[in-house]
Amino acid sequence: MLSLKHISINSFNENIIYLHKDCEAYKVDEISNMTKVEVHGGVTPIFGFLEIIEDDGILATNELGLNNEAFKLINLPEGADVSLTIAPQPPSIPFIKRKMLGNILSETEYVAIINDISNHRYSNIDTAAFLIATGSFMTAPETLSLTQSLVGNKVFHWDNENIVVDHHCLGGIPGNKTDIIITAIIAAYGMPILKTASRSITSCAGVADTFSVLANVDLDEQKIRQLIENERGVIVDYNTLPLVSACKMLSSIERTLGISQQHNIVSEILAIKLASGVTNLVLDIPVGPTSRIKSIENAVQIRKLVEYIGDMLSLKIDAVITDGSEPIGYGVGAVLEARDVMKVLRNRDDAPQDLREKSLFLAGRILEFDPKLRGGQGYLVAKEILQSGRALEAINRIIYNQGKAPQARLGNLTREITATRSGIVDSINNQRITHLGILAGAGQYPGAGFDLLKKVGDSVSAGEPLYIIHSTNSNDFAMANSAIDSDNGYEIK
């Protein structure tokens, strides 16, 4: 037996097990590099990669070390007796190999794969192999099977509610924080809305990043239930909830690889909504030449796919195709996006009208899930709720009850990015703006990002500002400026 020791290292969702090179219980020199092992002693064994420590000051010869992720999983105190065995290959690995060869997998095979991922039997390399294997093609029934597998056994049930709604955007559009405005409108109406959000994955700010500028988004199930009952709305980071653990692992690897696969994204989104107990969902599918979905044909395919899965799993989905040709709102980055959201909710004259109108349109679609509203009435009801100030009152109550966040500061390293010629803004490249914003520190620092001063169709003179860059870190600021000088993301004709 060996004595357990916590090695305070974060390995980004990878379990790492450490032995001393002169370990008294095992012949380390006979163990091959990157060997998968099992550690026994807790309620269930944990799986991870073995690494060898050569420094006597880190680990003793009679100790077994676990990194942060593995130590949390084993749930034992330091000094507990543990043992080690070589781990067998996860039983679902052959199914991934079958998928790599172009085969269609069964529901049982997807369940086995997701169970192995959820139980940490897969390394990050194994999970990446699964994502790549499914990236080439997946049938609609396979996507259904993957969605069901991702939901898992932990599901919120809302026995006192006939309907629980949510909204989700497939993303790829800078700004576009309609979710917060929609939540305020729907909650003010009295329809329960559970907005499960994420932090930045491939954008300058996720909904959870933006709302965390205003309120605490790390809530437990009890607090969520309290907010739904009393305030009818909540905006929560789903990563803090004990739901869809495999989704979180897949998202982490997708972010590392920089990949975005249509079928996997659909499965992950719908699994999160189903696990949260959502019954009715409006799915926003923005289409544009530089958005995630680039053609109407592709958007229609996605709409048909999500409607099929929704029908099979009793999730009512209204999939709406919208304009994704340019950023929505003026702000890109958490603080600036939160500013835009509050301007809309406060009915300010300088609020971005594209963000306001899109929010009203989507909120109206959600309101029409209420059988008491006739088709087309949703927009008018949403508009009345916003203009009357009821939506602002609702979001203020939600912020207060979730816990108001400390005031975040806008980055003080600034530069005006100016037009090199006079003309009309013909296009704004969403992908380029997102990339430049991330270089500026958005997604890492709430106060970093861009304040857009010109939108498509606006006239501009040479030397006139197009947008203002904000950074909080000098290295990010320099890197973003260098990239902007080669391509600022604007096309002027």
C-alpha positions as CSV (number, residue, x, y, z in Angstrom):
1,M,0.0,0.0,0.0
2,L,1.0,3.6,-0.6
3,S,0.2,6.8,1.3
4,L,-2.0,9.3,-0.6
5,K,-0.6,12.8,-1.2
6,H,-2.3,15.7,-2.9
7,I,0.0,17.3,-5.6
8,S,-1.5,20.8,-6.3
9,I,-1.4,20.8,-10.0
10,N,-4.3,21.5,-12.4
11,S,-4.1,19.3,-15.5
12,F,-7.2,20.6,-17.3
13,N,-9.6,17.7,-16.8
14,E,-6.9,15.0,-17.0
15,N,-6.3,12.7,-14.0
16,I,-2.6,12.4,-13.3
17,I,-1.1,9.8,-10.8
18,Y,2.4,10.4,-9.6
19,L,5.0,7.8,-8.3
20,H,8.5,8.4,-7.1
21,K,11.2,6.9,-9.4
22,D,12.3,4.7,-6.5
23,C,8.8,3.7,-5.4
24,E,9.1,1.0,-2.8
25,A,5.9,-0.8,-4.0
26,Y,6.3,-0.9,-7.7
27,K,9.2,-1.3,-10.2
28,V,8.7,2.0,-12.0
29,D,11.4,1.3,-14.6
30,E,9.2,-1.6,-15.9
31,I,6.2,0.7,-16.5
32,S,6.0,2.2,-19.9
33,N,5.5,5.9,-20.6
34,M,2.0,7.4,-20.4
35,T,0.6,4.2,-18.8
36,K,-3.1,4.3,-17.8
37,V,-3.5,3.1,-14.2
38,E,-6.2,2.7,-11.6
39,V,-6.0,3.9,-8.0
40,H,-7.9,1.9,-5.4
41,G,-8.9,2.9,-1.9
42,G,-11.9,5.1,-2.4
43,V,-15.5,4.1,-3.0
44,T,-14.7,3.5,-6.7
45,P,-11.3,3.3,-8.5
46,I,-10.1,6.4,-10.3
47,F,-8.4,6.2,-13.7
48,G,-5.5,8.3,-14.9
49,F,-2.1,8.6,-16.5
50,L,1.0,7.7,-14.6
51,E,3.9,10.1,-14.3
52,I,7.2,9.6,-12.5
53,I,8.6,12.1,-10.0
54,E,12.4,12.3,-9.8
55,D,12.6,15.1,-7.2
56,D,12.8,13.7,-3.6
57,G,11.3,17.0,-2.3
58,I,8.0,16.4,-4.1
59,L,7.0,12.8,-3.3
60,A,8.4,10.2,-1.0
61,T,9.1,6.6,-2.1
62,N,6.1,5.3,-0.1
63,E,3.6,7.9,-1.4
64,L,1.3,8.1,-4.4
65,G,0.4,11.6,-5.6
66,L,-2.8,12.8,-7.3
67,N,-3.3,16.1,-9.1
68,N,-6.2,18.4,-8.3
69,E,-8.7,16.6,-10.5
70,A,-7.9,13.1,-9.4
71,F,-7.7,14.1,-5.7
72,K,-11.1,15.6,-5.8
73,L,-12.5,12.5,-7.4
74,I,-11.0,9.9,-5.0
75,N,-12.5,11.8,-2.0
76,L,-10.0,10.6,0.5
77,P,-7.8,12.5,3.0
78,E,-4.1,12.8,2.5
79,G,-2.3,9.9,4.2
80,A,-5.0,7.4,3.3
81,D,-3.9,3.9,2.1
82,V,-4.2,3.4,-1.6
83,S,-2.9,0.9,-4.2
84,L,-2.2,0.9,-7.9
85,T,-3.0,-1.4,-10.8
86,I,-2.5,-1.1,-14.5
87,A,-5.9,-0.1,-16.0
88,P,-7.5,-2.2,-18.7
89,Q,-8.5,-0.5,-21.9
90,P,-11.9,1.2,-21.5
91,P,-14.5,-1.3,-22.9
92,S,-15.9,1.3,-25.4
93,I,-12.7,2.1,-27.2
94,P,-13.4,-0.5,-29.9
95,F,-16.6,1.4,-30.7
96,I,-14.6,4.5,-31.5
97,K,-12.4,2.5,-33.8
98,R,-15.5,1.3,-35.5
99,K,-16.7,4.8,-36.0
100,M,-13.3,5.8,-37.4
101,L,-13.8,3.1,-40.1
102,G,-17.1,4.8,-41.1
103,N,-19.6,2.6,-39.3
104,I,-22.9,3.7,-37.8
105,L,-22.9,3.1,-34.0
106,S,-25.9,1.9,-32.0
107,E,-27.6,3.6,-29.0
108,T,-25.9,1.0,-26.7
109,E,-22.5,1.8,-28.1
110,Y,-23.0,5.6,-27.6
111,V,-24.2,4.9,-24.0
112,A,-21.0,2.9,-23.4
113,I,-18.8,5.6,-24.7
114,I,-20.4,8.4,-22.7
115,N,-20.4,6.3,-19.6
116,D,-16.7,5.7,-19.9
117,I,-16.1,9.5,-20.5
118,S,-18.3,10.4,-17.5
119,N,-16.5,7.9,-15.2
120,H,-13.1,9.4,-16.3
121,R,-12.0,6.2,-18.0
122,Y,-11.0,8.2,-21.0
123,S,-7.9,10.4,-21.2
124,N,-8.1,13.7,-23.1
125,I,-6.6,11.9,-26.0
126,D,-9.3,9.2,-26.0
127,T,-12.0,11.9,-25.9
128,A,-10.4,13.8,-28.7
129,A,-10.4,10.6,-30.8
130,F,-14.1,10.2,-30.2
131,L,-14.8,13.8,-31.3
132,I,-12.7,13.4,-34.4
133,A,-14.3,10.0,-35.2
134,T,-17.8,11.5,-35.0
135,G,-16.7,14.6,-36.9
136,S,-16.8,13.0,-40.4
137,F,-20.5,12.0,-40.3
138,M,-23.3,11.1,-38.0
139,T,-26.8,10.0,-38.9
140,A,-29.9,11.7,-37.3
141,P,-30.6,8.5,-35.1
142,E,-26.9,8.6,-34.0
143,T,-27.3,12.2,-32.9
144,L,-30.4,11.2,-31.1
145,S,-28.5,8.4,-29.3
146,L,-25.7,10.7,-28.4
147,T,-28.1,13.3,-27.0
148,Q,-29.9,10.7,-24.9
149,S,-26.5,9.4,-23.6
150,L,-25.3,12.8,-22.7
151,V,-28.4,13.6,-20.6
152,G,-27.3,11.0,-18.1
153,N,-29.2,10.0,-14.9
154,K,-29.2,13.4,-13.1
155,V,-32.2,15.4,-14.3
156,F,-34.1,18.3,-12.8
157,H,-37.8,17.7,-12.5
158,W,-40.3,20.6,-12.2
159,D,-43.4,18.9,-10.8
160,N,-45.1,22.2,-10.0
161,E,-44.6,23.7,-13.5
162,N,-46.5,22.8,-16.6
163,I,-43.8,24.5,-18.8
164,V,-40.2,25.6,-18.3
165,V,-38.7,27.5,-21.2
166,D,-35.2,28.5,-22.3
167,H,-33.5,30.2,-25.3
168,H,-30.2,29.2,-26.9
169,C,-28.2,30.7,-29.8
170,L,-25.9,28.5,-31.8
171,G,-23.4,31.4,-31.6
172,G,-20.7,32.7,-33.8
173,I,-22.0,36.3,-33.6
174,P,-20.0,38.8,-31.4
175,G,-22.2,40.7,-28.9
176,N,-25.7,39.2,-29.3
177,K,-26.5,38.9,-25.6
178,T,-30.2,38.6,-26.3
179,D,-30.5,35.8,-23.6
180,I,-30.3,38.2,-20.7
181,I,-33.0,40.6,-22.1
182,I,-35.2,37.6,-23.0
183,T,-34.9,36.2,-19.5
184,A,-36.0,39.5,-18.1
185,I,-39.0,39.8,-20.4
186,I,-40.2,36.2,-19.9
187,A,-39.7,36.3,-16.1
188,A,-41.7,39.5,-16.0
189,Y,-44.5,37.8,-17.9
190,G,-44.5,35.1,-15.3
191,M,-43.4,32.1,-17.4
192,P,-40.6,30.2,-15.7
193,I,-37.3,30.5,-17.7
194,L,-34.2,28.5,-16.7
195,K,-31.4,30.1,-18.7
196,T,-28.5,27.6,-18.5
197,A,-25.4,29.4,-19.9
198,S,-21.8,28.8,-20.4
199,R,-18.6,30.8,-20.2
200,S,-16.5,31.7,-23.2
201,I,-15.7,28.6,-25.3
202,T,-14.9,30.1,-28.8
203,S,-16.2,33.6,-28.3
204,C,-15.2,36.9,-26.5
205,A,-17.8,36.3,-23.8
206,G,-20.3,33.6,-23.1
207,V,-23.7,34.5,-21.6
208,A,-22.4,33.4,-18.2
209,D,-19.4,35.7,-18.5
210,T,-21.6,38.7,-19.4
211,F,-24.2,38.1,-16.7
212,S,-21.4,37.5,-14.1
213,V,-20.5,41.2,-14.6
214,L,-24.0,41.9,-13.0
215,A,-24.7,38.9,-10.7
216,N,-23.4,35.6,-9.3
217,V,-24.0,32.8,-11.8
218,D,-22.6,29.9,-9.7
219,L,-25.7,28.6,-8.1
220,D,-26.8,25.3,-6.7
221,E,-30.0,23.4,-7.4
222,Q,-31.8,24.7,-4.3
223,K,-31.1,28.3,-5.2
224,I,-32.3,27.7,-8.8
225,R,-35.5,26.3,-7.6
226,Q,-36.0,29.2,-5.2
227,L,-35.5,31.7,-8.0
228,I,-37.8,29.9,-10.5
229,E,-40.5,29.8,-7.9
230,N,-40.2,33.4,-6.6
231,E,-38.7,35.4,-9.5
232,R,-39.7,33.1,-12.5
233,G,-36.2,33.4,-14.0
234,V,-32.6,32.5,-13.4
235,I,-29.3,32.7,-15.4
236,V,-26.8,30.1,-14.2
237,D,-23.5,28.7,-15.4
238,Y,-24.3,25.1,-16.1
239,N,-20.7,24.1,-15.4
240,T,-21.5,24.6,-11.7
241,L,-24.4,22.1,-11.8
242,P,-24.2,18.4,-11.2
243,L,-25.6,17.7,-14.7
244,V,-24.3,16.4,-18.0
245,S,-20.7,15.8,-16.8
246,A,-19.7,14.3,-20.2
247,C,-20.9,17.4,-22.0
248,K,-18.5,19.5,-19.9
249,M,-15.6,17.1,-20.7
250,L,-16.4,17.2,-24.5
251,S,-16.6,21.0,-24.5
252,S,-13.3,21.3,-22.8
253,I,-11.6,19.1,-25.4
254,E,-13.4,20.9,-28.3
255,R,-12.1,24.2,-27.0
256,T,-8.6,22.8,-26.8
257,L,-8.8,21.4,-30.3
258,G,-10.5,24.5,-31.7
259,I,-13.2,22.4,-33.3
260,S,-16.9,23.0,-33.6
261,Q,-18.9,20.0,-35.0
262,Q,-22.5,20.5,-35.8
263,H,-23.9,17.2,-34.6
264,N,-22.0,17.3,-31.4
265,I,-23.0,20.8,-30.6
266,V,-26.7,20.0,-31.2
267,S,-26.4,17.0,-28.9
268,E,-24.7,18.9,-26.2
269,I,-27.1,21.8,-26.2
270,L,-30.2,19.7,-26.2
271,A,-28.8,17.4,-23.5
272,I,-28.2,20.4,-21.2
273,K,-31.7,21.6,-21.7
274,L,-33.3,18.2,-21.2
275,A,-31.2,17.6,-18.0
276,S,-32.3,21.0,-16.7
277,G,-35.9,20.0,-17.1
278,V,-36.7,22.5,-19.9
279,T,-39.8,21.6,-21.8
280,N,-39.9,24.3,-24.5
281,L,-36.9,25.8,-26.3
282,V,-36.4,28.6,-28.8
283,L,-33.2,27.9,-30.8
284,D,-31.7,30.8,-32.6
285,I,-29.7,29.8,-35.7
286,P,-27.9,32.9,-37.0
287,V,-26.7,32.6,-40.7
288,G,-24.0,34.7,-42.3
289,P,-20.9,34.4,-44.4
290,T,-18.6,34.7,-41.3
291,S,-20.9,33.2,-38.7
292,R,-20.8,29.6,-37.5
293,I,-23.7,28.6,-39.8
294,K,-22.8,30.0,-43.3
295,S,-25.8,29.1,-45.5
296,I,-29.6,28.9,-45.3
297,E,-29.3,25.3,-46.5
298,N,-27.2,24.3,-43.6
299,A,-29.4,26.1,-41.1
300,V,-32.5,24.2,-42.5
301,Q,-30.6,21.0,-42.0
302,I,-29.9,21.9,-38.4
303,R,-33.5,23.0,-37.8
304,K,-34.8,19.7,-39.1
305,L,-32.3,17.7,-37.0
306,V,-33.2,19.5,-33.7
307,E,-36.9,19.2,-34.5
308,Y,-36.5,15.5,-35.0
309,I,-34.6,15.1,-31.7
310,G,-37.1,17.3,-29.9
311,D,-40.0,15.2,-31.2
312,M,-38.3,12.0,-30.1
313,L,-37.4,13.3,-26.6
314,S,-40.6,15.3,-25.9
315,L,-38.8,18.7,-26.0
316,K,-40.8,21.3,-27.9
317,I,-38.4,23.3,-30.1
318,D,-39.0,26.4,-32.1
319,A,-35.9,26.7,-34.3
320,V,-35.6,30.2,-35.8
321,I,-33.2,31.2,-38.6
322,T,-31.9,34.8,-38.1
323,D,-29.5,37.2,-39.7
324,G,-25.9,36.6,-38.6
325,S,-24.1,38.8,-41.0
326,E,-22.6,41.2,-38.4
327,P,-22.2,41.7,-34.7
328,I,-25.3,42.4,-32.6
329,G,-25.1,45.4,-30.4
330,Y,-22.1,47.7,-29.9
331,G,-20.1,45.9,-27.2
332,V,-17.9,42.8,-27.7
333,G,-16.6,41.5,-24.3
334,A,-18.4,40.9,-21.0
335,V,-18.4,44.5,-19.6
336,L,-19.4,46.1,-22.8
337,E,-22.0,43.6,-23.6
338,A,-23.5,44.0,-20.1
339,R,-23.6,47.7,-20.7
340,D,-25.6,47.2,-23.9
341,V,-28.0,44.8,-22.2
342,M,-28.8,47.3,-19.4
343,K,-29.2,50.1,-21.9
344,V,-31.9,48.1,-23.7
345,L,-33.6,47.1,-20.4
346,R,-33.6,50.8,-19.3
347,N,-35.1,51.9,-22.6
348,R,-32.2,54.3,-23.2
349,D,-32.2,56.2,-26.4
350,D,-28.6,55.2,-27.1
351,A,-29.4,51.4,-26.7
352,P,-28.4,49.3,-29.7
353,Q,-31.6,48.8,-31.7
354,D,-30.5,45.6,-33.4
355,L,-30.0,43.9,-29.9
356,R,-33.4,45.3,-28.8
357,E,-35.3,44.2,-31.8
358,K,-33.8,40.7,-31.9
359,S,-34.5,40.2,-28.2
360,L,-38.1,41.2,-28.6
361,F,-38.5,38.9,-31.6
362,L,-37.1,35.9,-29.8
363,A,-38.9,36.7,-26.6
364,G,-42.1,36.9,-28.5
365,R,-41.5,33.4,-29.9
366,I,-41.1,32.1,-26.4
367,L,-44.2,33.8,-25.1
368,E,-46.2,32.2,-27.8
369,F,-45.6,28.8,-26.1
370,D,-48.3,30.1,-23.8
371,P,-51.5,28.7,-25.4
372,K,-53.4,31.9,-24.2
373,L,-51.5,34.0,-26.8
374,R,-52.4,33.9,-30.4
375,G,-49.8,33.7,-33.1
376,G,-48.1,37.0,-33.6
377,Q,-49.1,38.5,-30.2
378,G,-45.9,37.5,-28.5
379,Y,-43.8,40.3,-30.0
380,L,-46.4,43.0,-28.9
381,V,-46.6,41.5,-25.4
382,A,-42.8,41.4,-25.2
383,K,-42.5,45.0,-26.4
384,E,-45.1,46.2,-23.8
385,I,-43.2,44.4,-21.0
386,L,-39.9,46.0,-22.0
387,Q,-41.3,49.6,-22.5
388,S,-43.2,49.5,-19.3
389,G,-40.1,48.9,-17.2
390,R,-41.4,45.5,-16.0
391,A,-38.4,43.7,-17.6
392,L,-36.0,46.0,-15.9
393,E,-37.7,45.3,-12.6
394,A,-37.5,41.6,-13.2
395,I,-33.8,41.5,-14.0
396,N,-33.0,43.7,-11.0
397,R,-34.8,41.2,-8.7
398,I,-33.0,38.3,-10.3
399,I,-29.6,40.1,-9.9
400,Y,-30.4,40.9,-6.3
401,N,-31.5,37.3,-5.5
402,Q,-28.6,35.7,-7.3
403,G,-26.2,38.1,-5.6
404,K,-25.0,41.3,-7.1
405,A,-21.5,41.1,-8.6
406,P,-18.7,43.6,-7.7
407,Q,-18.5,46.3,-10.3
408,A,-16.1,45.2,-13.1
409,R,-13.9,47.8,-14.7
410,L,-13.5,48.4,-18.4
411,G,-9.9,47.9,-19.7
412,N,-7.9,51.2,-19.5
413,L,-5.6,50.3,-22.4
414,T,-7.4,51.8,-25.3
415,R,-7.0,52.7,-29.0
416,E,-9.3,54.0,-31.6
417,I,-9.2,51.9,-34.8
418,T,-9.9,54.2,-37.7
419,A,-11.0,53.9,-41.3
420,T,-8.3,54.0,-43.9
421,R,-10.7,55.3,-46.6
422,S,-14.0,57.0,-46.9
423,G,-17.1,55.1,-47.9
424,I,-19.8,52.8,-46.6
425,V,-19.2,49.9,-44.2
426,D,-20.0,47.0,-46.5
427,S,-19.3,44.1,-44.1
428,I,-17.9,43.2,-40.7
429,N,-16.2,39.9,-40.4
430,N,-17.6,38.1,-37.3
431,Q,-14.8,35.6,-37.1
432,R,-12.1,38.2,-37.4
433,I,-13.7,40.5,-34.7
434,T,-14.0,37.5,-32.4
435,H,-10.3,36.5,-33.0
436,L,-9.1,40.1,-32.5
437,G,-11.2,40.4,-29.3
438,I,-9.8,37.2,-27.8
439,L,-6.3,38.5,-28.6
440,A,-7.2,41.7,-26.8
441,G,-8.0,39.6,-23.7
442,A,-11.8,39.2,-24.0
443,G,-12.9,35.9,-22.6
444,Q,-10.1,36.1,-20.1
445,Y,-10.7,39.5,-18.7
446,P,-14.3,40.9,-18.4
447,G,-13.1,44.5,-19.2
448,A,-11.4,43.6,-22.4
449,G,-13.0,43.8,-25.8
450,F,-14.3,46.2,-28.5
451,D,-16.7,49.1,-28.5
452,L,-18.1,49.1,-32.1
453,L,-18.9,52.6,-33.3
454,K,-19.8,51.8,-36.9
455,K,-22.1,49.0,-38.2
456,V,-22.9,47.7,-41.7
457,G,-24.5,50.4,-43.9
458,D,-23.0,53.3,-41.9
459,S,-21.1,56.1,-43.7
460,V,-17.5,56.6,-42.6
461,S,-14.8,59.1,-43.5
462,A,-11.1,58.4,-43.7
463,G,-9.6,58.6,-40.2
464,E,-13.0,58.3,-38.5
465,P,-13.1,55.7,-35.6
466,L,-14.6,52.3,-36.5
467,Y,-14.3,50.9,-33.0
468,I,-12.3,51.3,-29.7
469,I,-10.2,48.5,-28.4
470,H,-10.0,47.9,-24.6
471,S,-7.4,45.8,-22.9
472,T,-6.4,45.2,-19.3
473,N,-3.0,43.5,-20.1
474,S,-0.2,45.2,-22.0
475,N,0.8,42.0,-23.8
476,D,-2.7,41.4,-25.0
477,F,-3.0,45.0,-26.1
478,A,0.2,44.9,-28.1
479,M,-0.8,41.5,-29.7
480,A,-4.3,42.7,-30.7
481,N,-3.0,46.0,-32.1
482,S,-0.4,44.1,-34.3
483,A,-3.1,41.8,-35.6
484,I,-5.6,44.7,-36.2
485,D,-3.0,46.6,-38.2
486,S,-3.0,43.8,-40.8
487,D,-6.8,43.3,-40.9
488,N,-9.3,45.2,-38.7
489,G,-12.3,43.1,-39.7
490,Y,-14.1,45.9,-41.6
491,E,-14.7,46.1,-45.3
492,I,-15.4,49.6,-46.6
493,K,-16.6,50.3,-50.1
